[in-house]
Amino acid sequence: MSSIPTPPAEPQDNPDAYIGLEAEHAESQARGRGWSTVRRLPPGAIITMEYLAGRLNLEITEGRVTRCWKG
């Protein structure tokens, strides 16, 4: 039987540091810090609950990050 793959390590980054940043700047900064996927979402977006290592979610309101979380 094959082994279960080990997910990649996530960047050592604090999602709260993105709150208040302009959306374009936040996305660029996140990619520069090693996040493999950066997802922009409108407030109240319906999303699936699967956790994806290396993904950073940015909730954007009026061009600024209002919420940010891993997965």
CHARMM-style PDB file with segment names, atoms N, HN, CA, C and O in Angstrom:
ATOM      1  N   MET     1       0.845  -1.161   0.000  1.00  0.00      PROA
ATOM      2  CA  MET     1       0.000   0.000   0.000  1.00  0.00      PROA
ATOM      3  C   MET     1       0.901   1.239   0.000  1.00  0.00      PROA
ATOM      4  O   MET     1       1.928   1.274   0.678  1.00  0.00      PROA
ATOM      5  N   SER     2       0.506   2.234  -0.759  1.00  0.00      PROA
ATOM      6  HN  SER     2      -0.328   2.206  -1.310  1.00  0.00      PROA
ATOM      7  CA  SER     2       1.318   3.457  -0.816  1.00  0.00      PROA
ATOM      8  C   SER     2       1.068   4.328   0.415  1.00  0.00      PROA
ATOM      9  O   SER     2       0.022   4.243   1.060  1.00  0.00      PROA
ATOM     10  N   SER     3       2.042   5.153   0.716  1.00  0.00      PROA
ATOM     11  HN  SER     3       2.892   5.222   0.192  1.00  0.00      PROA
ATOM     12  CA  SER     3       1.921   6.013   1.894  1.00  0.00      PROA
ATOM     13  C   SER     3       1.074   7.247   1.575  1.00  0.00      PROA
ATOM     14  O   SER     3       0.912   7.631   0.417  1.00  0.00      PROA
ATOM     15  N   ILE     4       0.555   7.840   2.609  1.00  0.00      PROA
ATOM     16  HN  ILE     4       0.687   7.528   3.550  1.00  0.00      PROA
ATOM     17  CA  ILE     4      -0.239   9.062   2.462  1.00  0.00      PROA
ATOM     18  C   ILE     4       0.739  10.220   2.288  1.00  0.00      PROA
ATOM     19  O   ILE     4       1.660  10.377   3.090  1.00  0.00      PROA
ATOM     20  N   PRO     5       0.546  11.036   1.242  1.00  0.00      PROA
ATOM     21  CA  PRO     5       1.492  12.134   1.034  1.00  0.00      PROA
ATOM     22  C   PRO     5       1.423  13.164   2.157  1.00  0.00      PROA
ATOM     23  O   PRO     5       0.360  13.428   2.719  1.00  0.00      PROA
ATOM     24  N   THR     6       2.563  13.727   2.463  1.00  0.00      PROA
ATOM     25  HN  THR     6       3.427  13.512   2.007  1.00  0.00      PROA
ATOM     26  CA  THR     6       2.642  14.768   3.484  1.00  0.00      PROA
ATOM     27  C   THR     6       2.333  16.105   2.826  1.00  0.00      PROA
ATOM     28  O   THR     6       2.974  16.467   1.839  1.00  0.00      PROA
ATOM     29  N   PRO     7       1.355  16.849   3.360  1.00  0.00      PROA
ATOM     30  CA  PRO     7       1.051  18.147   2.747  1.00  0.00      PROA
ATOM     31  C   PRO     7       2.229  19.103   2.920  1.00  0.00      PROA
ATOM     32  O   PRO     7       3.002  18.981   3.871  1.00  0.00      PROA
ATOM     33  N   PRO     8       2.362  20.059   1.990  1.00  0.00      PROA
ATOM     34  CA  PRO     8       3.466  21.009   2.118  1.00  0.00      PROA
ATOM     35  C   PRO     8       3.298  21.877   3.361  1.00  0.00      PROA
ATOM     36  O   PRO     8       2.182  22.125   3.818  1.00  0.00      PROA
ATOM     37  N   ALA     9       4.414  22.328   3.892  1.00  0.00      PROA
ATOM     38  HN  ALA     9       5.321  22.127   3.521  1.00  0.00      PROA
ATOM     39  CA  ALA     9       4.364  23.208   5.064  1.00  0.00      PROA
ATOM     40  C   ALA     9       3.777  24.550   4.660  1.00  0.00      PROA
ATOM     41  O   ALA     9       4.054  25.069   3.578  1.00  0.00      PROA
ATOM     42  N   GLU    10       2.963  25.100   5.550  1.00  0.00      PROA
ATOM     43  HN  GLU    10       2.738  24.678   6.428  1.00  0.00      PROA
ATOM     44  CA  GLU    10       2.385  26.412   5.278  1.00  0.00      PROA
ATOM     45  C   GLU    10       3.374  27.496   5.687  1.00  0.00      PROA
ATOM     46  O   GLU    10       4.200  27.284   6.575  1.00  0.00      PROA
ATOM     47  N   PRO    11       3.294  28.649   5.044  1.00  0.00      PROA
ATOM     48  CA  PRO    11       4.167  29.752   5.448  1.00  0.00      PROA
ATOM     49  C   PRO    11       3.915  30.130   6.912  1.00  0.00      PROA
ATOM     50  O   PRO    11       2.792  30.044   7.409  1.00  0.00      PROA
ATOM     51  N   GLN    12       4.976  30.544   7.579  1.00  0.00      PROA
ATOM     52  HN  GLN    12       5.888  30.614   7.175  1.00  0.00      PROA
ATOM     53  CA  GLN    12       4.851  31.031   8.952  1.00  0.00      PROA
ATOM     54  C   GLN    12       4.414  32.495   8.863  1.00  0.00      PROA
ATOM     55  O   GLN    12       5.235  33.412   8.886  1.00  0.00      PROA
ATOM     56  N   ASP    13       3.116  32.681   8.763  1.00  0.00      PROA
ATOM     57  HN  ASP    13       2.449  31.936   8.745  1.00  0.00      PROA
ATOM     58  CA  ASP    13       2.547  33.988   8.485  1.00  0.00      PROA
ATOM     59  C   ASP    13       1.273  34.149   9.304  1.00  0.00      PROA
ATOM     60  O   ASP    13       0.549  33.177   9.518  1.00  0.00      PROA
ATOM     61  N   ASN    14       0.998  35.345   9.758  1.00  0.00      PROA
ATOM     62  HN  ASN    14       1.587  36.135   9.584  1.00  0.00      PROA
ATOM     63  CA  ASN    14      -0.198  35.620  10.555  1.00  0.00      PROA
ATOM     64  C   ASN    14      -1.298  36.187   9.658  1.00  0.00      PROA
ATOM     65  O   ASN    14      -1.152  37.304   9.161  1.00  0.00      PROA
ATOM     66  N   PRO    15      -2.389  35.461   9.433  1.00  0.00      PROA
ATOM     67  CA  PRO    15      -3.469  35.966   8.582  1.00  0.00      PROA
ATOM     68  C   PRO    15      -4.034  37.315   9.041  1.00  0.00      PROA
ATOM     69  O   PRO    15      -4.491  38.105   8.215  1.00  0.00      PROA
ATOM     70  N   ASP    16      -4.006  37.582  10.336  1.00  0.00      PROA
ATOM     71  HN  ASP    16      -3.634  36.941  11.008  1.00  0.00      PROA
ATOM     72  CA  ASP    16      -4.537  38.862  10.827  1.00  0.00      PROA
ATOM     73  C   ASP    16      -3.753  40.055  10.297  1.00  0.00      PROA
ATOM     74  O   ASP    16      -4.276  41.169  10.277  1.00  0.00      PROA
ATOM     75  N   ALA    17      -2.517  39.847   9.870  1.00  0.00      PROA
ATOM     76  HN  ALA    17      -2.093  38.941   9.887  1.00  0.00      PROA
ATOM     77  CA  ALA    17      -1.691  40.941   9.364  1.00  0.00      PROA
ATOM     78  C   ALA    17      -2.203  41.493   8.031  1.00  0.00      PROA
ATOM     79  O   ALA    17      -1.809  42.586   7.625  1.00  0.00      PROA
ATOM     80  N   TYR    18      -3.079  40.748   7.348  1.00  0.00      PROA
ATOM     81  HN  TYR    18      -3.400  39.860   7.678  1.00  0.00      PROA
ATOM     82  CA  TYR    18      -3.604  41.185   6.057  1.00  0.00      PROA
ATOM     83  C   TYR    18      -4.849  42.065   6.183  1.00  0.00      PROA
ATOM     84  O   TYR    18      -5.213  42.765   5.238  1.00  0.00      PROA
ATOM     85  N   ILE    19      -5.489  42.032   7.325  1.00  0.00      PROA
ATOM     86  HN  ILE    19      -5.193  41.463   8.093  1.00  0.00      PROA
ATOM     87  CA  ILE    19      -6.725  42.792   7.510  1.00  0.00      PROA
ATOM     88  C   ILE    19      -6.439  44.282   7.393  1.00  0.00      PROA
ATOM     89  O   ILE    19      -5.534  44.819   8.031  1.00  0.00      PROA
ATOM     90  N   GLY    20      -7.240  44.930   6.555  1.00  0.00      PROA
ATOM     91  HN  GLY    20      -7.975  44.494   6.036  1.00  0.00      PROA
ATOM     92  CA  GLY    20      -7.104  46.363   6.321  1.00  0.00      PROA
ATOM     93  C   GLY    20      -6.270  46.707   5.097  1.00  0.00      PROA
ATOM     94  O   GLY    20      -6.296  47.847   4.633  1.00  0.00      PROA
ATOM     95  N   LEU    21      -5.526  45.733   4.567  1.00  0.00      PROA
ATOM     96  HN  LEU    21      -5.504  44.807   4.944  1.00  0.00      PROA
ATOM     97  CA  LEU    21      -4.704  46.001   3.386  1.00  0.00      PROA
ATOM     98  C   LEU    21      -5.572  46.082   2.131  1.00  0.00      PROA
ATOM     99  O   LEU    21      -6.642  45.477   2.066  1.00  0.00      PROA
ATOM    100  N   GLU    22      -5.105  46.828   1.146  1.00  0.00      PROA
ATOM    101  HN  GLU    22      -4.235  47.319   1.198  1.00  0.00      PROA
ATOM    102  CA  GLU    22      -5.752  46.881  -0.156  1.00  0.00      PROA
ATOM    103  C   GLU    22      -5.637  45.491  -0.786  1.00  0.00      PROA
ATOM    104  O   GLU    22      -4.604  44.837  -0.645  1.00  0.00      PROA
ATOM    105  N   ALA    23      -6.667  45.039  -1.467  1.00  0.00      PROA
ATOM    106  HN  ALA    23      -7.506  45.570  -1.582  1.00  0.00      PROA
ATOM    107  CA  ALA    23      -6.755  43.666  -1.963  1.00  0.00      PROA
ATOM    108  C   ALA    23      -5.567  43.264  -2.837  1.00  0.00      PROA
ATOM    109  O   ALA    23      -4.987  42.198  -2.629  1.00  0.00      PROA
ATOM    110  N   GLU    24      -5.195  44.096  -3.809  1.00  0.00      PROA
ATOM    111  HN  GLU    24      -5.666  44.961  -3.979  1.00  0.00      PROA
ATOM    112  CA  GLU    24      -4.082  43.761  -4.707  1.00  0.00      PROA
ATOM    113  C   GLU    24      -2.775  43.605  -3.923  1.00  0.00      PROA
ATOM    114  O   GLU    24      -2.009  42.669  -4.155  1.00  0.00      PROA
ATOM    115  N   HSD    25      -2.533  44.521  -3.005  1.00  0.00      PROA
ATOM    116  HN  HSD    25      -3.155  45.282  -2.816  1.00  0.00      PROA
ATOM    117  CA  HSD    25      -1.308  44.478  -2.197  1.00  0.00      PROA
ATOM    118  C   HSD    25      -1.298  43.222  -1.314  1.00  0.00      PROA
ATOM    119  O   HSD    25      -0.273  42.550  -1.198  1.00  0.00      PROA
ATOM    120  N   ALA    26      -2.429  42.914  -0.699  1.00  0.00      PROA
ATOM    121  HN  ALA    26      -3.262  43.459  -0.793  1.00  0.00      PROA
ATOM    122  CA  ALA    26      -2.519  41.741   0.181  1.00  0.00      PROA
ATOM    123  C   ALA    26      -2.242  40.460  -0.594  1.00  0.00      PROA
ATOM    124  O   ALA    26      -1.512  39.589  -0.121  1.00  0.00      PROA
ATOM    125  N   GLU    27      -2.824  40.347  -1.785  1.00  0.00      PROA
ATOM    126  HN  GLU    27      -3.417  41.055  -2.169  1.00  0.00      PROA
ATOM    127  CA  GLU    27      -2.611  39.138  -2.588  1.00  0.00      PROA
ATOM    128  C   GLU    27      -1.144  39.022  -2.997  1.00  0.00      PROA
ATOM    129  O   GLU    27      -0.564  37.940  -2.909  1.00  0.00      PROA
ATOM    130  N   SER    28      -0.549  40.103  -3.435  1.00  0.00      PROA
ATOM    131  HN  SER    28      -1.020  40.982  -3.507  1.00  0.00      PROA
ATOM    132  CA  SER    28       0.856  40.098  -3.836  1.00  0.00      PROA
ATOM    133  C   SER    28       1.756  39.741  -2.653  1.00  0.00      PROA
ATOM    134  O   SER    28       2.693  38.955  -2.794  1.00  0.00      PROA
ATOM    135  N   GLN    29       1.472  40.309  -1.514  1.00  0.00      PROA
ATOM    136  HN  GLN    29       0.711  40.947  -1.399  1.00  0.00      PROA
ATOM    137  CA  GLN    29       2.264  40.040  -0.309  1.00  0.00      PROA
ATOM    138  C   GLN    29       2.136  38.578   0.099  1.00  0.00      PROA
ATOM    139  O   GLN    29       3.130  37.946   0.460  1.00  0.00      PROA
ATOM    140  N   ALA    30       0.934  38.040   0.046  1.00  0.00      PROA
ATOM    141  HN  ALA    30       0.127  38.552  -0.247  1.00  0.00      PROA
ATOM    142  CA  ALA    30       0.711  36.643   0.427  1.00  0.00      PROA
ATOM    143  C   ALA    30       1.475  35.690  -0.489  1.00  0.00      PROA
ATOM    144  O   ALA    30       2.096  34.736  -0.020  1.00  0.00      PROA
ATOM    145  N   ARG    31       1.430  35.948  -1.782  1.00  0.00      PROA
ATOM    146  HN  ARG    31       0.925  36.723  -2.163  1.00  0.00      PROA
ATOM    147  CA  ARG    31       2.166  35.087  -2.717  1.00  0.00      PROA
ATOM    148  C   ARG    31       3.677  35.194  -2.476  1.00  0.00      PROA
ATOM    149  O   ARG    31       4.400  34.201  -2.562  1.00  0.00      PROA
ATOM    150  N   GLY    32       4.138  36.399  -2.177  1.00  0.00      PROA
ATOM    151  HN  GLY    32       3.551  37.206  -2.107  1.00  0.00      PROA
ATOM    152  CA  GLY    32       5.550  36.610  -1.882  1.00  0.00      PROA
ATOM    153  C   GLY    32       6.003  35.912  -0.612  1.00  0.00      PROA
ATOM    154  O   GLY    32       7.178  35.572  -0.467  1.00  0.00      PROA
ATOM    155  N   ARG    33       5.076  35.699   0.301  1.00  0.00      PROA
ATOM    156  HN  ARG    33       4.122  35.975   0.183  1.00  0.00      PROA
ATOM    157  CA  ARG    33       5.410  35.019   1.558  1.00  0.00      PROA
ATOM    158  C   ARG    33       5.246  33.506   1.471  1.00  0.00      PROA
ATOM    159  O   ARG    33       5.440  32.800   2.461  1.00  0.00      PROA
ATOM    160  N   GLY    34       4.888  33.005   0.286  1.00  0.00      PROA
ATOM    161  HN  GLY    34       4.730  33.579  -0.518  1.00  0.00      PROA
ATOM    162  CA  GLY    34       4.881  31.564   0.081  1.00  0.00      PROA
ATOM    163  C   GLY    34       3.537  30.870   0.017  1.00  0.00      PROA
ATOM    164  O   GLY    34       3.501  29.643  -0.076  1.00  0.00      PROA
ATOM    165  N   TRP    35       2.423  31.598   0.063  1.00  0.00      PROA
ATOM    166  HN  TRP    35       2.452  32.595   0.138  1.00  0.00      PROA
ATOM    167  CA  TRP    35       1.116  30.952  -0.063  1.00  0.00      PROA
ATOM    168  C   TRP    35       0.951  30.486  -1.503  1.00  0.00      PROA
ATOM    169  O   TRP    35       1.090  31.284  -2.430  1.00  0.00      PROA
ATOM    170  N   SER    36       0.657  29.205  -1.702  1.00  0.00      PROA
ATOM    171  HN  SER    36       0.544  28.556  -0.949  1.00  0.00      PROA
ATOM    172  CA  SER    36       0.536  28.660  -3.058  1.00  0.00      PROA
ATOM    173  C   SER    36      -0.776  29.055  -3.719  1.00  0.00      PROA
ATOM    174  O   SER    36      -0.843  29.158  -4.944  1.00  0.00      PROA
ATOM    175  N   THR    37      -1.811  29.274  -2.933  1.00  0.00      PROA
ATOM    176  HN  THR    37      -1.757  29.190  -1.938  1.00  0.00      PROA
ATOM    177  CA  THR    37      -3.112  29.684  -3.452  1.00  0.00      PROA
ATOM    178  C   THR    37      -3.631  30.824  -2.596  1.00  0.00      PROA
ATOM    179  O   THR    37      -3.651  30.733  -1.369  1.00  0.00      PROA
ATOM    180  N   VAL    38      -4.050  31.895  -3.249  1.00  0.00      PROA
ATOM    181  HN  VAL    38      -4.034  31.969  -4.246  1.00  0.00      PROA
ATOM    182  CA  VAL    38      -4.664  33.021  -2.555  1.00  0.00      PROA
ATOM    183  C   VAL    38      -6.039  33.213  -3.187  1.00  0.00      PROA
ATOM    184  O   VAL    38      -6.162  33.454  -4.388  1.00  0.00      PROA
ATOM    185  N   ARG    39      -7.062  33.101  -2.357  1.00  0.00      PROA
ATOM    186  HN  ARG    39      -6.963  32.905  -1.382  1.00  0.00      PROA
ATOM    187  CA  ARG    39      -8.438  33.164  -2.855  1.00  0.00      PROA
ATOM    188  C   ARG    39      -9.116  34.430  -2.338  1.00  0.00      PROA
ATOM    189  O   ARG    39      -9.195  34.655  -1.130  1.00  0.00      PROA
ATOM    190  N   ARG    40      -9.604  35.250  -3.264  1.00  0.00      PROA
ATOM    191  HN  ARG    40      -9.539  35.068  -4.245  1.00  0.00      PROA
ATOM    192  CA  ARG    40     -10.370  36.452  -2.903  1.00  0.00      PROA
ATOM    193  C   ARG    40     -11.846  36.104  -2.895  1.00  0.00      PROA
ATOM    194  O   ARG    40     -12.358  35.478  -3.822  1.00  0.00      PROA
ATOM    195  N   LEU    41     -12.519  36.519  -1.836  1.00  0.00      PROA
ATOM    196  HN  LEU    41     -12.103  37.028  -1.082  1.00  0.00      PROA
ATOM    197  CA  LEU    41     -13.939  36.201  -1.693  1.00  0.00      PROA
ATOM    198  C   LEU    41     -14.732  37.451  -1.319  1.00  0.00      PROA
ATOM    199  O   LEU    41     -14.242  38.293  -0.566  1.00  0.00      PROA
ATOM    200  N   PRO    42     -15.950  37.575  -1.839  1.00  0.00      PROA
ATOM    201  CA  PRO    42     -16.806  38.666  -1.391  1.00  0.00      PROA
ATOM    202  C   PRO    42     -17.402  38.319  -0.035  1.00  0.00      PROA
ATOM    203  O   PRO    42     -17.433  37.144   0.331  1.00  0.00      PROA
ATOM    204  N   PRO    43     -17.877  39.303   0.719  1.00  0.00      PROA
ATOM    205  CA  PRO    43     -18.489  39.023   2.020  1.00  0.00      PROA
ATOM    206  C   PRO    43     -19.661  38.044   1.880  1.00  0.00      PROA
ATOM    207  O   PRO    43     -20.496  38.185   0.987  1.00  0.00      PROA
ATOM    208  N   GLY    44     -19.709  37.064   2.763  1.00  0.00      PROA
ATOM    209  HN  GLY    44     -19.031  36.950   3.489  1.00  0.00      PROA
ATOM    210  CA  GLY    44     -20.821  36.117   2.776  1.00  0.00      PROA
ATOM    211  C   GLY    44     -20.805  35.087   1.664  1.00  0.00      PROA
ATOM    212  O   GLY    44     -21.809  34.413   1.435  1.00  0.00      PROA
ATOM    213  N   ALA    45     -19.687  34.952   0.968  1.00  0.00      PROA
ATOM    214  HN  ALA    45     -18.871  35.500   1.154  1.00  0.00      PROA
ATOM    215  CA  ALA    45     -19.597  33.980  -0.130  1.00  0.00      PROA
ATOM    216  C   ALA    45     -19.840  32.568   0.394  1.00  0.00      PROA
ATOM    217  O   ALA    45     -19.419  32.217   1.496  1.00  0.00      PROA
ATOM    218  N   ILE    46     -20.513  31.784  -0.401  1.00  0.00      PROA
ATOM    219  HN  ILE    46     -20.855  32.070  -1.296  1.00  0.00      PROA
ATOM    220  CA  ILE    46     -20.742  30.384  -0.058  1.00  0.00      PROA
ATOM    221  C   ILE    46     -19.557  29.596  -0.596  1.00  0.00      PROA
ATOM    222  O   ILE    46     -19.304  29.580  -1.800  1.00  0.00      PROA
ATOM    223  N   ILE    47     -18.832  28.941   0.309  1.00  0.00      PROA
ATOM    224  HN  ILE    47     -19.037  28.953   1.287  1.00  0.00      PROA
ATOM    225  CA  ILE    47     -17.645  28.172  -0.085  1.00  0.00      PROA
ATOM    226  C   ILE    47     -17.705  26.797   0.559  1.00  0.00      PROA
ATOM    227  O   ILE    47     -18.413  26.579   1.542  1.00  0.00      PROA
ATOM    228  N   THR    48     -16.944  25.877  -0.020  1.00  0.00      PROA
ATOM    229  HN  THR    48     -16.369  26.055  -0.818  1.00  0.00      PROA
ATOM    230  CA  THR    48     -16.851  24.546   0.579  1.00  0.00      PROA
ATOM    231  C   THR    48     -15.954  24.621   1.802  1.00  0.00      PROA
ATOM    232  O   THR    48     -15.163  25.554   1.937  1.00  0.00      PROA
ATOM    233  N   MET    49     -16.070  23.658   2.681  1.00  0.00      PROA
ATOM    234  HN  MET    49     -16.713  22.900   2.571  1.00  0.00      PROA
ATOM    235  CA  MET    49     -15.346  23.694   3.941  1.00  0.00      PROA
ATOM    236  C   MET    49     -14.078  22.840   3.945  1.00  0.00      PROA
ATOM    237  O   MET    49     -13.470  22.654   4.999  1.00  0.00      PROA
ATOM    238  N   GLU    50     -13.664  22.311   2.771  1.00  0.00      PROA
ATOM    239  HN  GLU    50     -14.159  22.463   1.915  1.00  0.00      PROA
ATOM    240  CA  GLU    50     -12.442  21.505   2.773  1.00  0.00      PROA
ATOM    241  C   GLU    50     -11.241  22.387   3.051  1.00  0.00      PROA
ATOM    242  O   GLU    50     -11.178  23.539   2.623  1.00  0.00      PROA
ATOM    243  N   TYR    51     -10.299  21.827   3.771  1.00  0.00      PROA
ATOM    244  HN  TYR    51     -10.350  20.891   4.119  1.00  0.00      PROA
ATOM    245  CA  TYR    51      -9.074  22.551   4.118  1.00  0.00      PROA
ATOM    246  C   TYR    51      -8.026  22.232   3.075  1.00  0.00      PROA
ATOM    247  O   TYR    51      -7.761  21.064   2.795  1.00  0.00      PROA
ATOM    248  N   LEU    52      -7.434  23.253   2.502  1.00  0.00      PROA
ATOM    249  HN  LEU    52      -7.650  24.202   2.730  1.00  0.00      PROA
ATOM    250  CA  LEU    52      -6.377  23.068   1.519  1.00  0.00      PROA
ATOM    251  C   LEU    52      -5.109  23.716   2.062  1.00  0.00      PROA
ATOM    252  O   LEU    52      -5.032  24.939   2.181  1.00  0.00      PROA
ATOM    253  N   ALA    53      -4.121  22.897   2.390  1.00  0.00      PROA
ATOM    254  HN  ALA    53      -4.183  21.904   2.294  1.00  0.00      PROA
ATOM    255  CA  ALA    53      -2.856  23.419   2.917  1.00  0.00      PROA
ATOM    256  C   ALA    53      -2.232  24.358   1.900  1.00  0.00      PROA
ATOM    257  O   ALA    53      -2.218  24.068   0.704  1.00  0.00      PROA
ATOM    258  N   GLY    54      -1.718  25.477   2.373  1.00  0.00      PROA
ATOM    259  HN  GLY    54      -1.730  25.713   3.345  1.00  0.00      PROA
ATOM    260  CA  GLY    54      -1.075  26.435   1.494  1.00  0.00      PROA
ATOM    261  C   GLY    54      -2.006  27.465   0.887  1.00  0.00      PROA
ATOM    262  O   GLY    54      -1.573  28.307   0.099  1.00  0.00      PROA
ATOM    263  N   ARG    55      -3.302  27.407   1.251  1.00  0.00      PROA
ATOM    264  HN  ARG    55      -3.653  26.724   1.891  1.00  0.00      PROA
ATOM    265  CA  ARG    55      -4.267  28.377   0.708  1.00  0.00      PROA
ATOM    266  C   ARG    55      -4.565  29.442   1.752  1.00  0.00      PROA
ATOM    267  O   ARG    55      -4.740  29.140   2.933  1.00  0.00      PROA
ATOM    268  N   LEU    56      -4.621  30.688   1.306  1.00  0.00      PROA
ATOM    269  HN  LEU    56      -4.479  30.934   0.347  1.00  0.00      PROA
ATOM    270  CA  LEU    56      -5.005  31.802   2.148  1.00  0.00      PROA
ATOM    271  C   LEU    56      -6.260  32.426   1.548  1.00  0.00      PROA
ATOM    272  O   LEU    56      -6.293  32.763   0.364  1.00  0.00      PROA
ATOM    273  N   ASN    57      -7.286  32.577   2.373  1.00  0.00      PROA
ATOM    274  HN  ASN    57      -7.259  32.304   3.334  1.00  0.00      PROA
ATOM    275  CA  ASN    57      -8.559  33.157   1.938  1.00  0.00      PROA
ATOM    276  C   ASN    57      -8.626  34.613   2.372  1.00  0.00      PROA
ATOM    277  O   ASN    57      -8.380  34.931   3.535  1.00  0.00      PROA
ATOM    278  N   LEU    58      -8.955  35.487   1.446  1.00  0.00      PROA
ATOM    279  HN  LEU    58      -9.155  35.228   0.501  1.00  0.00      PROA
ATOM    280  CA  LEU    58      -9.092  36.904   1.730  1.00  0.00      PROA
ATOM    281  C   LEU    58     -10.530  37.323   1.451  1.00  0.00      PROA
ATOM    282  O   LEU    58     -10.984  37.230   0.311  1.00  0.00      PROA
ATOM    283  N   GLU    59     -11.245  37.775   2.456  1.00  0.00      PROA
ATOM    284  HN  GLU    59     -10.876  37.851   3.382  1.00  0.00      PROA
ATOM    285  CA  GLU    59     -12.579  38.332   2.237  1.00  0.00      PROA
ATOM    286  C   GLU    59     -12.393  39.820   1.959  1.00  0.00      PROA
ATOM    287  O   GLU    59     -11.793  40.543   2.754  1.00  0.00      PROA
ATOM    288  N   ILE    60     -12.918  40.266   0.816  1.00  0.00      PROA
ATOM    289  HN  ILE    60     -13.405  39.679   0.170  1.00  0.00      PROA
ATOM    290  CA  ILE    60     -12.690  41.626   0.350  1.00  0.00      PROA
ATOM    291  C   ILE    60     -13.993  42.423   0.371  1.00  0.00      PROA
ATOM    292  O   ILE    60     -15.005  41.999  -0.186  1.00  0.00      PROA
ATOM    293  N   THR    61     -13.947  43.582   1.023  1.00  0.00      PROA
ATOM    294  HN  THR    61     -13.124  43.927   1.475  1.00  0.00      PROA
ATOM    295  CA  THR    61     -15.076  44.507   1.053  1.00  0.00      PROA
ATOM    296  C   THR    61     -14.563  45.870   0.606  1.00  0.00      PROA
ATOM    297  O   THR    61     -13.640  46.424   1.203  1.00  0.00      PROA
ATOM    298  N   GLU    62     -15.167  46.398  -0.442  1.00  0.00      PROA
ATOM    299  HN  GLU    62     -15.916  45.948  -0.927  1.00  0.00      PROA
ATOM    300  CA  GLU    62     -14.788  47.713  -0.977  1.00  0.00      PROA
ATOM    301  C   GLU    62     -13.288  47.830  -1.216  1.00  0.00      PROA
ATOM    302  O   GLU    62     -12.680  48.859  -0.924  1.00  0.00      PROA
ATOM    303  N   GLY    63     -12.697  46.761  -1.752  1.00  0.00      PROA
ATOM    304  HN  GLY    63     -13.191  45.924  -1.989  1.00  0.00      PROA
ATOM    305  CA  GLY    63     -11.293  46.776  -2.139  1.00  0.00      PROA
ATOM    306  C   GLY    63     -10.281  46.512  -1.041  1.00  0.00      PROA
ATOM    307  O   GLY    63      -9.075  46.559  -1.284  1.00  0.00      PROA
ATOM    308  N   ARG    64     -10.762  46.234   0.171  1.00  0.00      PROA
ATOM    309  HN  ARG    64     -11.741  46.196   0.368  1.00  0.00      PROA
ATOM    310  CA  ARG    64      -9.848  45.994   1.300  1.00  0.00      PROA
ATOM    311  C   ARG    64     -10.168  44.653   1.961  1.00  0.00      PROA
ATOM    312  O   ARG    64     -11.304  44.180   1.927  1.00  0.00      PROA
ATOM    313  N   VAL    65      -9.137  44.053   2.562  1.00  0.00      PROA
ATOM    314  HN  VAL    65      -8.214  44.437   2.590  1.00  0.00      PROA
ATOM    315  CA  VAL    65      -9.298  42.779   3.264  1.00  0.00      PROA
ATOM    316  C   VAL    65      -9.996  43.056   4.600  1.00  0.00      PROA
ATOM    317  O   VAL    65      -9.521  43.851   5.411  1.00  0.00      PROA
ATOM    318  N   THR    66     -11.126  42.386   4.808  1.00  0.00      PROA
ATOM    319  HN  THR    66     -11.512  41.741   4.149  1.00  0.00      PROA
ATOM    320  CA  THR    66     -11.873  42.537   6.064  1.00  0.00      PROA
ATOM    321  C   THR    66     -11.804  41.290   6.924  1.00  0.00      PROA
ATOM    322  O   THR    66     -12.130  41.324   8.111  1.00  0.00      PROA
ATOM    323  N   ARG    67     -11.372  40.172   6.312  1.00  0.00      PROA
ATOM    324  HN  ARG    67     -11.107  40.144   5.349  1.00  0.00      PROA
ATOM    325  CA  ARG    67     -11.233  38.904   7.046  1.00  0.00      PROA
ATOM    326  C   ARG    67     -10.226  38.061   6.294  1.00  0.00      PROA
ATOM    327  O   ARG    67     -10.157  38.118   5.066  1.00  0.00      PROA
ATOM    328  N   CYS    68      -9.439  37.275   7.023  1.00  0.00      PROA
ATOM    329  HN  CYS    68      -9.494  37.228   8.021  1.00  0.00      PROA
ATOM    330  CA  CYS    68      -8.425  36.446   6.389  1.00  0.00      PROA
ATOM    331  C   CYS    68      -8.239  35.176   7.206  1.00  0.00      PROA
ATOM    332  O   CYS    68      -8.162  35.231   8.433  1.00  0.00      PROA
ATOM    333  N   TRP    69      -8.166  34.028   6.528  1.00  0.00      PROA
ATOM    334  HN  TRP    69      -8.229  33.984   5.531  1.00  0.00      PROA
ATOM    335  CA  TRP    69      -7.962  32.766   7.232  1.00  0.00      PROA
ATOM    336  C   TRP    69      -7.274  31.757   6.319  1.00  0.00      PROA
ATOM    337  O   TRP    69      -7.323  31.855   5.093  1.00  0.00      PROA
ATOM    338  N   LYS    70      -6.630  30.782   6.963  1.00  0.00      PROA
ATOM    339  HN  LYS    70      -6.590  30.702   7.959  1.00  0.00      PROA
ATOM    340  CA  LYS    70      -5.929  29.707   6.260  1.00  0.00      PROA
ATOM    341  C   LYS    70      -6.910  28.658   5.760  1.00  0.00      PROA
ATOM    342  O   LYS    70      -8.006  28.493   6.297  1.00  0.00      PROA
ATOM    343  N   GLY    71      -6.487  27.958   4.723  1.00  0.00      PROA
ATOM    344  HN  GLY    71      -5.597  28.092   4.288  1.00  0.00      PROA
ATOM    345  CA  GLY    71      -7.211  26.784   4.278  1.00  0.00      PROA
ATOM    346  C   GLY    71      -8.083  26.995   3.133  1.00  0.00      PROA
ATOM    347  OT1 GLY    71      -8.742  26.059   2.678  1.00  0.00      PROA
TER     348      GLY     71
END
